[in-house]
Amino acid sequence: ENGVSRYYSFECHIPTILLVSQAENLVASFFPNKLLELDHFLKDPILNICDLKEIHSEINLTVPDPILLSNLHDGLEAQSAKKRKMEDGTGEDKVAGTKVFIMPSGMMKSNTKLVDLIEKVKPEIRTLIEKCNTVKMWVQLLIPRIEDGNNFGVSIQEETVAELRTVEGEAASYLDQISGYYITRAKLVSKIAKYPHVEDYRRTVTEIDEKKYISLKVIVSELRNQYVTLHDMILKNIDKIKKPRSSNAEALY
């Protein structure tokens, strides 16, 4: 029975051993290599466009010819028209839009330059989230059982876990920003299709494209900085993270 018990105990510790090895390699090797890689990415010409007009996307939605309405000379007829408008719920202050059944050129394409850049940034965001989760789990497993006193090392472990959790949350918010950009742009393009004669909608699309381009560069910079911060924080406190209580080493797990 003791042999079986030791076998199962060994089997249970295999995932922990693998996790420890993986996490230590991430901190010692992967994090510094990734921050250098992202620093090189920040110098790529695709992230250093000076004239933002280069990332603009043409909106192929033509303005239809205006519809000429005959003058309503008869006061009774004008009053009747006003009544019909109020009954329809359009009101006097609303501008009727163009009914859109199909886009003139088929599908209205996204800004392909930004889509290409987003597809390069998203894997980096996902990688940071996954690696942070691995290191966070490693530190959590190193936290010893609760005891009175001698908790300075434990507080360092908890602060490290909190920082890793914060980085995870910030990285996840970057993905929310990307999906939010697509939704906002889609709504604006729909407005352009319905109200093609309103120039401000078209200008707003170019503005949010420029804003998203700048935001993507900031995101890459933040990803690099987060790798720097985590690498520095963990290495400076690695002794306390691995062995928070020197007199209770047996209680680490």
C-alpha positions, 0 to 999 in steps of 0.5 A, spaced: 500 500 500 505 504 501 508 503 494 501 505 491 501 511 495 508 513 493 506 512 486 500 516 486 504 522 490 509 522 485 504 522 479 500 528 483 507 532 483 509 531 476 504 537 473 507 541 479 514 539 477 513 541 470 509 548 472 515 550 476 520 548 470 516 552 465 515 558 469 522 559 471 524 558 464 519 564 462 522 568 467 529 567 466 529 566 458 522 568 455 521 574 458 527 578 456 527 575 449 520 577 448 521 584 451 527 585 446 523 582 440 517 587 442 522 593 442 524 591 435 517 590 433 516 598 435 522 600 431 518 597 425 516 601 419 509 599 420 509 602 427 512 608 425 508 612 420 509 619 420 503 621 416 497 618 418 493 619 411 497 613 409 493 608 413 486 611 411 481 607 408 477 609 402 470 609 403 466 607 396 459 609 398 457 615 393 452 620 395 446 619 391 443 625 387 438 629 391 431 628 390 427 635 388 420 636 391 415 640 388 413 646 392 407 646 396 404 652 395 397 650 398 397 652 405 392 646 406 396 641 402 402 643 407 398 642 413 396 635 411 404 634 409 406 636 416 400 632 419 402 625 415 410 627 417 408 627 425 403 621 424 409 617 421 413 619 427 419 622 423 417 629 426 420 636 423 427 636 426 429 629 423 432 628 416 430 622 413 435 617 411 437 613 405 434 606 405 440 601 404 438 594 401 445 593 398 452 596 398 454 599 391 460 595 391 458 589 395 461 588 401 464 594 405 471 592 407 475 594 413 481 598 413 486 593 411 492 596 413 489 596 420 487 589 420 493 587 418 497 590 424 491 588 429 493 581 427 500 582 428 498 585 435 493 580 437 498 574 438 502 578 442 497 580 447 494 572 448 501 570 449 502 575 455 496 573 458 498 565 457 505 566 460 502 571 466 497 565 468 503 560 468 507 564 472 502 566 477 500 559 478 507 557 480 507 563 485 501 561 488 503 554 489 509 557 492 505 560 498 506 556 504 500 555 509 498 561 513 502 561 520 503 567 525 509 571 524 515 571 519 510 573 513 514 578 509 516 573 504 509 571 503 507 578 502 512 579 497 509 573 493 502 575 494 504 582 491 507 578 485 501 574 484 497 581 484 501 584 479 501 578 475 493 578 475 493 586 474 497 585 467 493 579 465 487 584 466 490 590 462 492 585 456 485 582 456 482 590 456 486 591 449 482 585 446 476 589 448 479 595 445 480 592 438 473 589 438 470 595 440 474 599 435 470 594 429 463 595 432 464 603 433 467 603 425 461 598 423 456 603 426 459 609 423 460 606 416 452 604 417 451 611 418 455 613 412 451 608 408 444 611 410 446 618 410 451 619 405 450 626 404 453 628 412 461 629 411 462 628 418 460 621 419 466 620 413 471 624 417 469 620 424 471 614 420 478 616 419 479 619 426 477 613 429 482 609 424 488 614 426 486 613 433 486 606 433 493 606 429 496 610 435 493 606 440 496 599 437 503 602 438 501 604 445 499 597 446 505 594 443 509 599 448 505 597 454 506 589 452 514 590 452 514 594 458 510 589 462 515 584 460 520 588 463 516 590 469 515 583 471 522 580 469 525 585 474 520 584 479 520 577 480 528 576 479 529 582 484 525 578 489 526 571 487 529 568 493 523 570 497 518 568 492 521 561 492 523 560 499 518 565 503 520 562 510 527 560 511 525 556 517 519 553 514 521 550 508 517 544 509 511 548 509 512 551 502 507 546 498 
